[in-house]
Amino acid sequence: MAKIEKQNHRQVAFPKCRAGLFKKVAIIVYSPANKPFWFAARSELSLVLSQVEEEKNKSEAMRKTNEMVKWSVEEMSLLQLQEM
């Protein structure tokens, strides 16, 4: 979307575009605990934001699992590692 330079043209165009602009609005706010909260004007945006949240949760769970596996490998002896 490009800025309309002439103010007169802007005043004419905004009322025509206003409804379309507000249909495309999404607000994402992060809490102090870094958890996202959002409002989406359309259900499609809300769906996309919830999918993003699911992926974030999956990646966090995977990261925690990888850390646990890392610790268990570090605790293995050389012989146990060679047998793997």
C-alpha positions in Angstrom: 0.0 0.0 0.0 1.4 3.4 -1.0 0.9 6.6 0.8 -1.3 9.1 -1.1 0.7 12.3 -1.2 -2.1 14.9 -1.9 -4.2 15.5 1.2 -7.3 16.2 -0.9 -7.0 12.8 -2.6 -6.3 11.2 0.8 -9.5 12.6 2.3 -11.5 11.2 -0.6 -9.8 7.8 -0.6 -9.8 7.0 3.2 -13.6 6.6 3.6 -13.6 4.3 0.6 -10.7 2.2 2.0 -11.5 2.3 5.7 -13.7 -0.8 5.8 -11.1 -2.8 3.9 -8.3 -1.6 6.2 -10.2 -2.6 9.4 -10.9 -6.1 8.0 -7.2 -6.7 7.8 -6.2 -5.6 11.3 -4.5 -7.9 13.8 -2.9 -6.8 17.1 -0.4 -9.0 18.9 0.7 -8.0 22.4 3.3 -9.9 24.5 2.9 -10.3 28.2 5.8 -9.8 30.6 6.1 -13.7 30.6 6.6 -13.4 26.8 3.2 -15.0 26.0 1.4 -13.6 23.0 -2.2 -12.4 23.2 -3.9 -11.2 20.0 -7.0 -9.8 18.5 -7.8 -10.4 14.9 -10.6 -8.6 13.0 -11.2 -11.7 10.7 -11.4 -15.3 11.5 -8.7 -16.1 8.9 -6.2 -14.0 10.8 -7.2 -15.6 14.0 -6.6 -19.0 12.5 -3.2 -18.0 11.3 -2.2 -16.6 14.6 -3.3 -19.7 16.5 -1.3 -21.9 14.0 1.8 -19.7 14.7 1.2 -20.3 18.5 0.9 -24.0 18.0 4.2 -24.1 16.1 5.9 -22.1 18.8 4.7 -24.5 21.4 5.9 -27.5 19.3 9.3 -26.0 18.9 9.6 -25.2 22.6 8.7 -28.8 23.4 11.2 -30.1 20.9 13.9 -27.9 22.4 13.2 -29.2 25.9 13.3 -32.8 24.6 16.6 -32.2 22.9 18.1 -30.8 26.1 17.0 -33.9 28.0 18.6 -36.2 25.3 21.8 -34.1 25.4 22.1 -34.7 29.1 21.5 -38.4 28.8 24.2 -38.7 26.1 26.7 -36.8 28.2 26.1 -39.2 31.1 26.9 -42.3 28.9 30.2 -43.9 29.0 32.4 -44.2 25.9 31.6 -47.9 25.6 27.9 -47.2 25.7 28.3 -44.5 23.0 30.3 -46.9 20.8 27.5 -49.5 21.1 25.0 -47.1 19.7 
